[in-house]
Amino acid sequence: MQHLTWQRLGLLGLASLVLSWLVTAAMERSGATPLAVPWSFDAVCVAAGVLALWWGWHVRQYLKGKRPTLEGVKAARIAVYAQACAYVGVIIAGACGGYALGLVESWSHGPRREVAITALIAAGCALVMMVAGLIAEHWCRHTDDGEADEGKRKAPDASPA
């Protein structure tokens, strides 16, 4: 399993932001009415982030030897969940940010401003989920992981003895 990188997350977030901004601007020009992002969306993002942190903490304790009852397969699944939270969080943050950016032109219109604000709040909650996923994924890293050290190992010396 590859660890998360800022470059990959940044690229996904930027692509999501641009695509969402273009779609929102096109819909705005066509006369479509933008819909507010529901508060339940924010709650789900924050809850997913809290779960990632909670379970990631359990894996951290397992790796330190303080929670020997946790199964290795479950720890690996938690690491994958943490990565998924980070990826989904950055994509949603970009999409909601692009949605709000597409509505900036009509900021003076009260109802559209409220829709943009709900999109910005949703983007913030998605960023919380992303950061929680990053932290939990970091906690799930095993220092003796063979995959992480493969690139650092030197090839055995082939000189005759």
Solvent accessible surface area in square Angstrom, and as a share of the most:
residue,aa,sasa,rsa
1,M,97,0.43
2,Q,131,0.58
3,H,54,0.24
4,L,15,0.07
5,T,53,0.31
6,W,173,0.61
7,Q,142,0.63
8,R,88,0.32
9,L,2,0.01
10,G,41,0.40
11,L,125,0.62
12,L,63,0.31
13,G,10,0.10
14,L,109,0.54
15,A,59,0.46
16,S,16,0.10
17,L,55,0.27
18,V,62,0.36
19,L,117,0.58
20,S,20,0.13
21,W,99,0.35
22,L,93,0.46
23,V,78,0.45
24,T,10,0.06
25,A,14,0.11
26,A,49,0.38
27,M,105,0.47
28,E,32,0.15
29,R,185,0.67
30,S,89,0.58
31,G,58,0.56
32,A,35,0.27
33,T,104,0.60
34,P,20,0.12
35,L,139,0.69
36,A,57,0.44
37,V,25,0.14
38,P,80,0.51
39,W,197,0.69
40,S,50,0.32
41,F,67,0.28
42,D,22,0.12
43,A,47,0.36
44,V,102,0.59
45,C,4,0.02
46,V,56,0.32
47,A,54,0.42
48,A,19,0.15
49,G,1,0.01
50,V,87,0.50
51,L,74,0.37
52,A,1,0.00
53,L,59,0.29
54,W,153,0.54
55,W,89,0.31
56,G,0,0.00
57,W,112,0.39
58,H,29,0.13
59,V,3,0.01
60,R,73,0.27
61,Q,23,0.10
62,Y,66,0.25
63,L,61,0.30
64,K,113,0.48
65,G,54,0.52
66,K,143,0.61
67,R,86,0.31
68,P,108,0.68
69,T,121,0.70
70,L,22,0.11
71,E,120,0.54
72,G,43,0.41
73,V,91,0.52
74,K,104,0.44
75,A,12,0.09
76,A,57,0.44
77,R,165,0.60
78,I,9,0.05
79,A,6,0.05
80,V,84,0.48
81,Y,66,0.25
82,A,0,0.00
83,Q,20,0.09
84,A,45,0.35
85,C,6,0.04
86,A,0,0.00
87,Y,52,0.20
88,V,70,0.40
89,G,0,0.00
90,V,13,0.07
91,I,71,0.36
92,I,34,0.17
93,A,9,0.07
94,G,7,0.07
95,A,37,0.29
96,C,12,0.07
97,G,13,0.13
98,G,0,0.00
99,Y,46,0.17
100,A,4,0.03
101,L,81,0.40
102,G,3,0.03
103,L,1,0.00
104,V,79,0.45
105,E,153,0.69
106,S,23,0.15
107,W,103,0.36
108,S,105,0.68
109,H,96,0.43
110,G,23,0.22
111,P,83,0.52
112,R,51,0.19
113,R,83,0.30
114,E,113,0.51
115,V,14,0.08
116,A,0,0.00
117,I,73,0.37
118,T,37,0.22
119,A,0,0.00
120,L,91,0.45
121,I,93,0.47
122,A,0,0.00
123,A,11,0.09
124,G,34,0.33
125,C,21,0.13
126,A,0,0.00
127,L,81,0.41
128,V,77,0.44
129,M,9,0.04
130,M,16,0.07
131,V,69,0.40
132,A,4,0.03
133,G,0,0.00
134,L,30,0.15
135,I,70,0.36
136,A,0,0.00
137,E,3,0.01
138,H,110,0.49
139,W,54,0.19
140,C,16,0.10
141,R,90,0.33
142,H,84,0.38
143,T,124,0.72
144,D,111,0.58
145,D,41,0.21
146,G,33,0.31
147,E,97,0.44
148,A,44,0.34
149,D,47,0.24
150,E,111,0.50
151,G,76,0.73
152,K,165,0.70
153,R,157,0.57
154,K,189,0.80
155,A,91,0.70
156,P,123,0.77
157,D,125,0.65
158,A,102,0.79
159,S,72,0.47
160,P,131,0.82
161,A,154,1.20
